[in-house]
């Protein structure tokens, strides 16, 4: 029964709790037991919430009284350690913030709690959330539950590893350029980066560059992403990017009439053959169930390489925040990633303006694309999960810098488009391979409905790491 619990999704657990087939105490205890058994191997959880069991008992009492129950009543969830949780450590992966306990919840945490969910634990991240791998001086390195010698990604790598290994059914991560979708791909789970501003960033650090940052749900099923998104989206009166009306959606209701383009190269950098084959297989699967699917090219991606645009833009905004946070601290308190950021030369004003204009061209290019198509199917990562601390990748005979891991995800941070990562394949080394679904701005229903269709025909549905 415990195995059934830890690999049930959040929606299913909520239904079982509501029907009194499971108690919130059983559910929370099963996940605490799983953390105790597995976390020493993967180091995904960095803090367990002390009051989780007490809150589960209160939730159980509400069930027994026959109270009206909110949608996630009694279901545990985990939270990336850059997102504030009231009375629970939030240390941001750095000795500089060791022992920090916020007084209030981030808006995203508060909204899941209001829906009845219980904060179970905090998950590991790179220092200041600034890396595509999860490692830091305070809470150490996280490992991929599919292969401990591989990374679960970053910056929401602890979250992805925890969900993949059954330590949590649902989590909150953040995404600056890759950080919910990439880790999801490296561990074979699902994650959603909604349209920029749909989910408020209030209570998340660093706050800059907020025009690229997103909070996003991570889970093992698309229906969990859809439920979490519905609960998380909407203005909060504090984040000025979060202005879209809660119920507005620009998506297409008739899923079977969706026009889908698929793209592997060019525009994202080199893509491994197994990843490319998985994207092609997903395109064929959608076509086989009646959707209009065809290969496409997007000229804007070929003209302006989004990774280069992002690298020239974000440093000028993020670097001052790092400098302020680390002022007066010794080198021994800073991880290598932060040291490199602080040592990075400033972008010239000319390059900054040119990059801003390139970003506008990318947005225009996607506006043109989505005037003809409802969705785009693409890779998430150029390769499956890689070994820890890789500095370069060899892809199709080409050696590229490790930053190229972001090549297919960062275009949708620069443009703010909604993008979803979900597993559809397996590499020859037994590692998950995800695909990415993108739709036009404010059309989350399109990617969620399309992902649900793809999930229903996935050849790897309900596979879990044998850890």
N, C-alpha and C positions, 0 to 999 in steps of 0.2 A: 504493500500500500504506500510506503514511503517513496518508492521509486515512481509510482504513479503520480504522487503529489509533486515531486520535484521536477518532473517533466511535463506536467500539465501547464497550459498557458493561463494567464491571469483571468481571461474571460471565463474559461472553464472552471477555475477555482472559485470565482465569484458565484457562479451558478450552483456549484456543489455546496458552498456555504449557505447560500440563500435557501436552498432546498433541505438544509440540515443533514446532508449526507457527509459533510466534513465540518469540523469546527475550525474557527480561525486559530485556535491554540494548536491543533494538530498541524495545520498548514505552516505556521510560523516555526513550530518546533522541528518539523521535518527539514525546513531550510536551514535552521541553526545547526542541526545535526550534520547536514550535508556540508555546510561551511567548515565545521570542525574536522570532518573527514578529508575534504579535498583541498581546502584553501592552502594548507602548507605546501602543496605541490605547485599551485599556480599563482599564489599571492595576489588574488584579485580583490579581496576584501581587506580594507585597512582599519576599519572601526566597525564594531557591531553596536547597534543602538541598544542601550541598556534597558529601555522601557518597551522594547518590542513585544515581549511576552505579556507584560502587564496590559498593554494596549490590545493585544489579542484576546485577553480574558474579558476586557470591557466590550470588545466587539462580539464575543460569544454571548455575553449577557444580553446584548441588544437583540441578537437573533432569537434567543429563548423567550424574550419578552414579546416578540412579534412586532418589533418596531419596523417602520418603513426603512428599508436599507438602501443606501446609495450604491452606485454601480460597481464599485470595487471594494465593497465592505469586507474587511477582514483579510484582504489580500496584501502580502508583503511586497515591497519594492525597494530597490537599491538606488543610490544616488552618487554620481561622480563627485569626487572630493573637492571640486572647485565650485560646487553649487551649495549655497548656505542651507544648513539644517539647524533649526533652533534646538539648543541644548545638546547637540551632537557635534563632535569634532569635525571641523572643516579646515584642513591644513594645507590644501593647494599643492601638495607634493613638494614642500620645501621646509627645511629647518627654520627658515625665517618666520613661518607661520605655525610652528609646532605648538600644540596646546590650544590653538584658537578655537573658541566655541561661540558661534553666533547666537544672538538673542532672538532672531527672527528667521523664519523660513524664506527661501527664495519663492517667488510667485509660483513657479512651476511645481515646487514641492508642496506648497500650501494648497494648490488646486487638486493634486492627487490625494492629499490627506482629506480635503473636504469631500472627496468622492469615496471616502471610507478606507483608503489604502493606508498601510502601516509602514513607516520607515524601518527597514530591517538593518541596513548597513550602508557604509560609505565605501566607494570603490577607488582603486588606485588609478594614477594618472602620471604623466610626465610633469616635471616641475613647471608650474604656472600654466599647465595644459599646452605647452609649446613643444611638441615633438610628435612624430609619427610612430614613436615607440614609447612604451610605458615603463619608465625607469626614473628613479630620483634618489637623492641622498637620504631622505627621511624614511620612506616606506619601501624602498627597493624596487626590484624588477618584477613585472608580471610575465607569466608564461602562457603560451597557447595550450588549452586543454587537449587539442588534437595532436600536438607534438610539442613537448616541453622545451625543445631546442629552438622553437620558432616564437616569434612575437605575436601577441594578440592585437597588435597595432596601437595607435595612439591618435588623438589623445585620450579617447574613452576606452582604452584597452582593458582596464580592470573591469569595467562594466560589461564589455563584450565577453570576456572570459568567464565572468560570473554567470551570466545568463546562459551561455553555451554549455557550461558544466553543471547546470541545475542548482546553482546556489541562489538564484533569484529568478522569478518569472518575468519581471518587468523592471526597466531601469530608465534613468534620465542621464543623458550625456550632453555634451556640447560639441559644436562643429564650426571650426573656423575655416577649414579648407578641405577636410577629409574625415573629421574626427568622430562622427557616429557611423557614417557609411563605410569607411575603410575598415575600422575594427570589426564591424558586423561581417564584412566580407572575409576577413582573416579567420573568423571563428564560426562562420556559417549561420549567423542569426539574421534578423531583419532590423532595419533602422530607417527612420524617416527624418529628413531635413525638410521641414515645411518651407513655404515661401518666407523670405526674410521678413521678420516682424510679426508673423502670425502668432508666435509664442514669445511672451515677454522675456527679456534677459535680466530682469530685475532680480538682484540677489546672486548674481554670477560674477566671478572675477577671473581674468581681467575684463574690464568693461569696454576696453578699446582693442582693436577697431570694431566698434559695435555694428557698423554697417556690413560686416562680413560674418559676425558671430551669430550662431543659432543655438537654441536648446532643442533637443529632439528625443523622442521616445525610442527605446531599444527593447526588443522582445524576440520571442521565437516564432510568433505567428503574425500574419498581416492583420487579423481581426483585433489583436491586442494593440497594434500600432494605431488602427482606426479609432478604437475606443479611447486610447490615451490622447490622441490628437484632439478628439472632440472635447475632452476635459481640459486640455491645456491651452487651446487657442483662445485668443480674444484680448482686447485692450485691458491694461491694468491701471491706467492713469499715471504711470510713472515712466514707462519706456516709450519714448516718442516715436519709435519705429512701429510699435504695436498699435496700429490704428484701424486695421481692417475689421469691419463688423463681424461678430462671432459667427453668424449663420450664413454669410455670403460665401458662395463658391462658384467659380467660373468653369467648373468641370462639365463634361458631357454626360448626361444621364443615361443615354442609350449606349451601354458598353459595347454591344455587338456592332455598333457603327463606327467605332474608333478607328482613326487612321494613324498607323504607327510606322515610324521610320526607324531603322536600326543602323548603327554606325560603330565600327571598331577603329579603323584608321581611314584617313589621316585626321589630325586635329587634337589627339590626346597624347601624342608621343607613341613610341613603339609598344605593342601589346603582344604578350606571350601567346603562342599558338593554342594552348589549351584554354586560355581565357577567351580568345577569339572564337573558338569552336563552341564554347558554352553560350556566348551571346547569340551565335548563329542558331544553335539548338533552341534557344528561347524564342527567337524570331519565328522559327519553323513551327514551334508549338502553338504560338498565338495564331499563326496563319491556319494551322490545322483545325482550330476551333472557330474559324469563320471571320477573323479580323482581317482588315486590309493592311498588309505588312509588306514593306519594301526597303531595300538598302538605300541609304541617302548619303549625301555629303553636305556639310554646312560650311560654306565659304568663310564665314567670320572666324571659325575656329582655326582655319588654315592660315588666315591672314595674321591673326594676333593669338599667339600661344598663351592661353589663359594663365598658366603657371608663371610665366615670365611677367605678365601683367600684375599678378598678385604679389610676387616677390618684390617688385618695385614699389608697390603701394603700401603694403601693410607695415613694413619696417618703420617708416616714418611716424606711424601712429602708435605702434606697440612699444617701440624702444623707450620712449619717455616713461611709460608706465613701469617697465622693468627697472629703469634707472631709479625711479622713485622708491620702488619696493625694496631695492637692494642697497640703497644709500647707506654707507657706513658699515656694511657687512663685509666680512673677509671672504677671500676666494674659496676657502674651505667650506663655506656655507652655500656655494653656488654650484649647480650641476653644469656639465659641459655645454649643454644646449643654451642655457642663459648666458654663459660667458661668451659664446659665439654671437648671440643676438646683440649683446652690448658692444661687441667689437666690430660689428658690421658697419661699414661706412654708410653715412647718410645718403639717401637718394638725392641727386641734384634736382632743383626745382624744375628744370627742363624735362628730365626723365619722369618726374612725378606727374607733370601735366600731360606728357605724352602717354603715360600709362593710364591716366584718367580717361583720356580720349579713346584709348584702345578698349577700355572697359565699356564705354558708351557704344563703341562699334559692336562689341560682343552682344550687348543687350539688343541693339537694333537687329543684329543677325538672327538672334533667337526669336525676336518678334516676327520677323519675316518667316522663319521656319514654322512657328506655331500658327501662322495664318493659313498654312496648308496641311499641317498635321496636328493631331491631338496629343501625341506622346512621342518620346524618343527612347529607344532601348539602346543601352551602351554598356561598356565594361564599368566596373567600380574601380578595380585596381589593374595595373598592367601584368601582375604576377600573383600567384597565391601567396599565402603567408611565408615570409622569408625568415632567415636566421637572425638572431639578435645582433644588433649593432652593425648591420651591413652598411657599407658606405657607398657601394655602387651595385648596379644590377646589370647582368648580361641578358639582353632580350633580343632574340632573333639575330644574334651576331653583332649587336650594337651594345656598347657599354655606356650606361647613363648614370648620372648622379642619383643618389637615393631619394632626392626630392621629387623625382619623377613618379614616385608612388602616388603623388597627388594629381597627376596629369589629367585624369578623367573625372575627378571629383571637384577640383577647384573652379572649373568654369561656372559651376552652379552656386558658388559662394560669391564670386565676382558679380554675377548677374542676379542673384537672389532667387533663382527658380527653385521650385520644390523638386526634391529628388529622393528616391527610395531605393534601398539596397536589400536584395533578397537572394537567398541561395538557389542555384539551379544546376550545379555541377560539382564534380570532384576531380582533383588533379590525379595524375599517375602516382603521386606520392601520398595519396589519400587525404589531401587537404581540401577544404571547402573552396568552391568558386561561386561568387555571387555575380548577379547582373544588376544594372542600375536602370531605373525607370524615371523619366523626367517629363513634366508637363509644363504648361504655361503658368504664369503667375496666378496665384490664388485658385488653382484648379487641383487642390489636393484630392478631391474625390476621384479624379481621373487616374492618378497614380495608385491610389489605394484600391480602386476597383480593378484596374489592370493587374496589379500585383496579386490580388486575390484570385483572379483567373489563372495567372501563371503558377501560383502556389498550388492550385488544385490539380495541375498536370505535372508538377515537378517530379523528376525521377529520384530526388533525394529528400523527399518530405519525411519529417519525423526521424531523421538520423541524428544521433548524438555521439559525442566523443566517448570513447571507452575508458574513462579515467575514474 
